[in-house]
């Protein structure tokens, strides 16, 4: 008996839309890109347990998204900060988010990784830039009306 694996690729399970036309859609995509980036960094660094993440899909690629979990206050705190960032993006206030990772709790000024997320708002586009440590620069331009 054959077993077939079904992959969920409907629009409801997709994290990012296939097309961005309106300004509101553009802002939503920027918020989602920020969530994907921060979640990916925390997941790959093993900062929180597996239960602090939910599964979402970008195209057919599964990504882990940080979520509020009562038993993981650190993850919940980052999610709350992200929600504040999302509100500031929606109001077009947010310009830069800086995420620093340190490994020595006795010396948090000694940063081992640094990520900077910049958002520029213009009349016809939103530009999102990721810079970090040894990562190359990623710039995403999202056109809107």
Secondary structure, DSSP 8 states (H G I E B T S, - for coil): ---------STTTBSS-S---SHHHHHHHHHHHHHHHHHHHHHHTT-S-GGGEEEEEETTEEEEEE--BTTBHHHHHHHHHHHHHHHHHHTT---EEEEEEES-TT-TTSEEEEEEEEEEE-SSEEEEEEEETTEEEEEEEEE--
